[in-house]
Amino acid sequence: MERRYAKWIATLLLVAAASIAAAHPDSRCTCRNRDGMKYELGEIACIRVGGASYLARCEMELNVTTWRKLRDGCPTA
């Protein structure tokens, strides 16, 4: 009987740990474009650096926000 409760509690703790790990990142974490605009994690922006432009997504890497390049060039309307 005790063994059953121990397994149940261990499973509950694993599920709780997994849900904490998968929780939405802190909304205070943002990326900034060169023009000073803030972007939340997951947002996509056109980045222009040194005459080149590319599409990038604001992401978290090792507890630091960064721009992850998605493709060269930016869409034009």
C-alpha beads as a LAMMPS data file, in Angstrom:
LAMMPS data file: protein, C-alpha beads

77 atoms
76 bonds

1 atom types
1 bond types

-500.0 500.0 xlo xhi
-500.0 500.0 ylo yhi
-500.0 500.0 zlo zhi

Masses

1 110.0

Atoms # bond

1 1 1 0.000 0.000 0.000
2 1 1 2.780 2.459 0.916
3 1 1 4.581 1.589 -2.286
4 1 1 1.495 2.507 -4.310
5 1 1 1.302 5.921 -2.626
6 1 1 5.025 6.491 -3.160
7 1 1 4.653 5.776 -6.892
8 1 1 1.606 8.021 -7.089
9 1 1 3.419 10.880 -5.335
10 1 1 6.502 10.428 -7.538
11 1 1 4.309 10.592 -10.648
12 1 1 2.596 13.717 -9.346
13 1 1 5.952 15.383 -8.705
14 1 1 7.166 14.520 -12.210
15 1 1 4.022 15.972 -13.768
16 1 1 4.363 19.126 -11.651
17 1 1 8.021 19.524 -12.642
18 1 1 7.171 19.066 -16.323
19 1 1 4.397 21.663 -16.175
20 1 1 6.701 24.166 -14.485
21 1 1 9.367 23.578 -17.141
22 1 1 6.803 24.071 -19.910
23 1 1 5.337 27.229 -18.366
24 1 1 5.117 30.358 -20.481
25 1 1 8.297 32.421 -20.296
26 1 1 8.365 35.610 -18.280
27 1 1 6.493 38.333 -20.156
28 1 1 9.106 40.850 -19.004
29 1 1 11.665 39.210 -21.315
30 1 1 11.753 41.092 -24.606
31 1 1 14.051 41.653 -27.580
32 1 1 14.872 45.099 -28.913
33 1 1 15.317 46.025 -32.533
34 1 1 17.906 48.606 -33.544
35 1 1 15.154 51.229 -33.718
36 1 1 14.427 50.659 -29.994
37 1 1 11.103 48.839 -30.418
38 1 1 10.420 46.000 -27.960
39 1 1 9.269 42.567 -29.134
40 1 1 7.918 39.809 -26.891
41 1 1 9.226 36.253 -27.080
42 1 1 7.929 34.555 -30.225
43 1 1 7.314 37.763 -32.161
44 1 1 8.843 38.116 -35.627
45 1 1 10.479 41.270 -36.988
46 1 1 12.506 42.465 -39.945
47 1 1 16.058 43.167 -38.772
48 1 1 18.283 45.528 -40.786
49 1 1 22.024 45.400 -40.073
50 1 1 24.813 46.809 -42.225
51 1 1 22.719 47.181 -45.367
52 1 1 21.353 43.619 -45.152
53 1 1 17.918 42.647 -43.881
54 1 1 16.487 39.396 -42.590
55 1 1 13.408 38.039 -40.857
56 1 1 14.031 36.958 -37.240
57 1 1 12.096 35.672 -34.224
58 1 1 12.662 36.849 -30.650
59 1 1 13.762 33.785 -28.645
60 1 1 15.340 32.844 -25.333
61 1 1 18.736 31.132 -25.319
62 1 1 20.633 30.405 -22.103
63 1 1 18.493 32.926 -20.176
64 1 1 19.270 35.695 -22.682
65 1 1 16.902 37.012 -25.326
66 1 1 18.232 36.840 -28.862
67 1 1 17.114 37.183 -32.453
68 1 1 16.999 33.847 -34.329
69 1 1 17.322 34.330 -38.097
70 1 1 14.451 32.728 -40.012
71 1 1 15.344 33.725 -43.574
72 1 1 17.170 36.323 -45.640
73 1 1 15.213 39.355 -46.760
74 1 1 11.966 40.768 -45.451
75 1 1 8.480 40.636 -46.965
76 1 1 7.383 43.764 -48.784
77 1 1 3.821 44.999 -48.954

Bonds

1 1 1 2
2 1 2 3
3 1 3 4
4 1 4 5
5 1 5 6
6 1 6 7
7 1 7 8
8 1 8 9
9 1 9 10
10 1 10 11
11 1 11 12
12 1 12 13
13 1 13 14
14 1 14 15
15 1 15 16
16 1 16 17
17 1 17 18
18 1 18 19
19 1 19 20
20 1 20 21
21 1 21 22
22 1 22 23
23 1 23 24
24 1 24 25
25 1 25 26
26 1 26 27
27 1 27 28
28 1 28 29
29 1 29 30
30 1 30 31
31 1 31 32
32 1 32 33
33 1 33 34
34 1 34 35
35 1 35 36
36 1 36 37
37 1 37 38
38 1 38 39
39 1 39 40
40 1 40 41
41 1 41 42
42 1 42 43
43 1 43 44
44 1 44 45
45 1 45 46
46 1 46 47
47 1 47 48
48 1 48 49
49 1 49 50
50 1 50 51
51 1 51 52
52 1 52 53
53 1 53 54
54 1 54 55
55 1 55 56
56 1 56 57
57 1 57 58
58 1 58 59
59 1 59 60
60 1 60 61
61 1 61 62
62 1 62 63
63 1 63 64
64 1 64 65
65 1 65 66
66 1 66 67
67 1 67 68
68 1 68 69
69 1 69 70
70 1 70 71
71 1 71 72
72 1 72 73
73 1 73 74
74 1 74 75
75 1 75 76
76 1 76 77
